[in-house]
Amino acid sequence: MADAAVDGTRRVLVAADKFKGSLTAVQVAERVTAGLRRIVPGLEVEALPVADGGDGTVDAAVAAGFERREVRVAGPLGEEVTAAFALRGATAVVEMAEASGLGRLPAGVFAPLTASTYGSGELLRAALDAGARTIVFGVGGSATTDGGAGMLAALGARFLDEDGEPVPPGGGGLAELARADLSGLDPRLSSVELVLASDVDNPLTGPKGAPAVYGPQKGASPEDVATLDAALAHFAKVLEAEAGPRAGEHAAAPGAGAAGGIGYGALLLGARFRPGIEVMLDVLGFAPALERADLVITGEGSLDEQTLHGKAPAGVAAAARAAGRTVVAVCGRLALSEEDLRGAGIERAYPLTSVEPDVARCIADAGPILERTAQRIAQDLLV
């Protein structure tokens, strides 16, 4: 292990994602810090809340020193909502879930065929207006399956039916698409570095595409999935006629199916696809924080098979292990074997259920139970 603490002082880095439905990433860091210091008063703890591009990405950037900017944009059903992006210097972090996420739908309401990403395009435009030259576009948690058509429309593209009228919003409306006109796209996009940050690498359509894999999570019936898959395939074909063969190639590219296909729209704009956690660790300044630490605590609500495929704790652990740091994880629920954990670079996991076996209480009282869990970590590793 590199000597992060040459003066003998132990330094801990808390780089955890949110516990979805219970605690934000910022609250996780606060509770873990409080628990550690109960056992080791005065312990040096650095908090770096992380996210993988999905919901919570803007909050993580703000916690790392970015400025929060709010703007009124269209929600997934067209109603006006207040959404935020983060800005530091000429770098913006835009989170599509802020405008077009499932959390923007009324409770119990889904709109798989009609939900639109128009507001996400308005957020990108607001970042351009703020002077951003690099935009990290975090996608995930979407309510939409429109291939990014709404986003592109907000940025100046036109999608017209046989009568020259705009097609209806949402993925379902793309079945009526006769012509695409990209000539009105915001010219500033050509001089901006756009990074598509996502933890999924699905193509746009097909058995592993956005409608088939993620449509059911957004309320799509089997019939809706078939409708959306056909509509997005048609969308890509019309765009290929307008923009050339690269538009067809983008549809099959990794990440095109991210967040209901908004990844495809971003790739059309020239975005570069990167795993969301890698991008966010760069943006948040993880490397220098890691240099200052000799123990790293990561985590998220559920450590499971998905964690191993590009989620925040796996990215944190991989980077920390490469730097020779010890990594442990906190979580609400643990569904990985010790072998899986070690393979990911996590020495040990501390689920809330090891302190409070009642799962309902773990969810309801996640904060205090996480503090007690952090006390265990301190007793095991810092005393």
Sequence and secondary structure as in RCSB ss.txt:
>XXXX:A:sequence
MADAAVDGTRRVLVAADKFKGSLTAVQVAERVTAGLRRIVPGLEVEALPVADGGDGTVDAAVAAGFERREVRVAG
PLGEEVTAAFALRGATAVVEMAEASGLGRLPAGVFAPLTASTYGSGELLRAALDAGARTIVFGVGGSATTDGGAG
MLAALGARFLDEDGEPVPPGGGGLAELARADLSGLDPRLSSVELVLASDVDNPLTGPKGAPAVYGPQKGASPEDV
ATLDAALAHFAKVLEAEAGPRAGEHAAAPGAGAAGGIGYGALLLGARFRPGIEVMLDVLGFAPALERADLVITGE
GSLDEQTLHGKAPAGVAAAARAAGRTVVAVCGRLALSEEDLRGAGIERAYPLTSVEPDVARCIADAGPILERTAQ
RIAQDLLV
>XXXX:A:secstr
   TTTTS  EEEE    BTTTB HHHHHHHHHHHHHHHSTT EEEE     SSTTHHHHHHHTT EEEEEEEE 
TTS EEEEEEEEETTEEEEEHHHHHBGGGS TT   TTT   HHHHHHHHHHHHTT SEEEEE  SBS  STTHH
HHHHTT EEE TTS B  SSTGGGGG  EEE TTS GGGGGSEEEEEES    SSSTTSHHHHHGGGGT  HHHH
HHHHHHHHHHHHHHHHHH HHHHHHHHSTTTTHHHHHHHHHHHTT EEEEHHHHHHHHHTHHHHHHT SEEEEEE
EEESGGGGTT HHHHHHHHHHHTT EEEEEEEEE S HHHHHHHT SEEEEGGGT   HHHHHHTHHHHHHHHHH
HHHHHHT 
